[in-house]
Amino acid sequence: MNIIQLIDTNIYNLIISLMSLKTTAIMMFISYLGSATALIILCIAFILILKNRQNAKYIALNLVLVFLLNRILKAIIARPRPNVLRLVYESGYSFPSGHAMVSMGFYGFLIYLTYINIKNNKIKYPLIIALSLLILFIGISRIYLGVHYATDVIGGIIIAILYLIIFIKFLYKSKFKEKVE
C-alpha cells in the first residue's frame, strides 16, 4: 500500500467510525454549503447587499475562476471516485475535490475580506474561525459521504490556498495599485 492509499484508508476509516443517521444528515447539510448551488446563491447575495461594488465584483470573479481551475484540474488528472459506501451520488472525477477546493477559494476569500475590512475584533475573529471551520467540515463531509478520498480534499484545499495567494496578490490587490496611479 502506498502512502496516498494509506492516508486515504486511515482517514476514511476514522471518519466513517462516526457514522450515524444524525451525523449523515449534518454532513449532507454541511456538504450542501460547499455546493455550486449554495455558493452561487451566496455570491448573488453578496453582489446584491454589499455596498462595496468592487469587493462584490471580486467575490464573483473569484468564484468563477476557482471553479474553472477545479474543472480543468479534474479533466487533466482524471482520478476516479472512491469505490466505497457512497451516501450521495456524484459524477465526474475525484481529484481535486470540487467542494473542498471551491469552498476554500470562496470562503477563504471571504476570510481575507473579513480580516482586512472588519475592525471590530469581536466580530472579525469569530467570523474567521466560523468560516475556517466551515471549510474544514465541508471537506470532511465529502469523505464521510464517500464521494472523495482524503487526499482529494487535502489536495483541493492546498491548491485553493495557492490559488488564493495568486488571486489576491495579482488580481485583487492590483485594483489598489490602479487607484493610486
Long-range contacts (C-beta under 8 A, 24 or more apart in sequence): 4-149, 4-151, 7-150, 7-151, 7-154, 8-82, 8-149, 8-150, 8-151, 11-143, 11-150, 12-82, 12-84, 12-143, 12-149, 12-150, 15-140, 15-143, 15-144, 16-85, 16-144, 18-144, 19-144, 23-144, 24-87, 24-144, 24-145, 27-87, 27-140, 27-141, 27-144, 27-145, 28-87, 28-88, 28-141, 28-145, 30-134, 30-137, 30-138, 30-140, 30-141, 31-88, 31-99, 31-138, 31-141, 31-142, 31-145, 33-103, 33-134, 33-138, 34-99, 34-100, 34-102, 34-103, 34-138, 34-141, 34-142, 35-99, 36-67, 36-98, 36-102, 39-63, 39-102, 39-103, 39-106, 42-106, 43-106, 52-117, 54-175, 55-113, 55-117, 58-109, 58-171, 58-172, 58-175, 59-106, 59-109, 59-110, 59-113, 61-171, 62-105, 62-106, 62-109, 62-167, 62-172, 63-102, 63-105, 63-106, 65-105, 65-163, 65-167, 66-101, 66-102, 66-105, 66-106, 66-160, 66-163, 66-167, 67-98, 67-102, 69-101, 69-159, 69-163, 70-96, 70-98, 70-101, 70-102, 70-156, 71-98, 73-159, 74-98, 79-149, 79-152, 81-147, 81-148, 82-146, 82-147, 82-148, 82-149, 84-146, 85-146, 86-145, 86-146, 86-147, 87-144, 87-145, 87-146, 88-145, 88-146, 88-147, 90-147, 94-147, 94-148, 94-149, 94-152, 95-149, 95-151, 95-152, 95-155, 95-156, 96-152, 96-155, 96-156, 96-159, 97-139, 97-142, 97-148, 97-152, 97-153, 97-155, 97-156, 98-156, 99-138, 99-139, 99-141, 99-142, 99-148, 99-156, 100-135, 100-138, 100-139, 100-142, 100-148, 100-152, 100-153, 100-156, 100-157, 100-160, 101-156, 101-157, 101-159, 101-160, 102-160, 103-134, 103-135, 103-138, 103-139, 103-160, 104-135, 104-156, 104-157, 104-160, 104-161, 104-164, 105-160, 105-163, 105-164, 105-167, 107-131, 107-134, 107-135, 108-135, 108-160, 108-161, 108-164, 109-164, 109-167, 109-168, 109-172, 112-164, 112-168
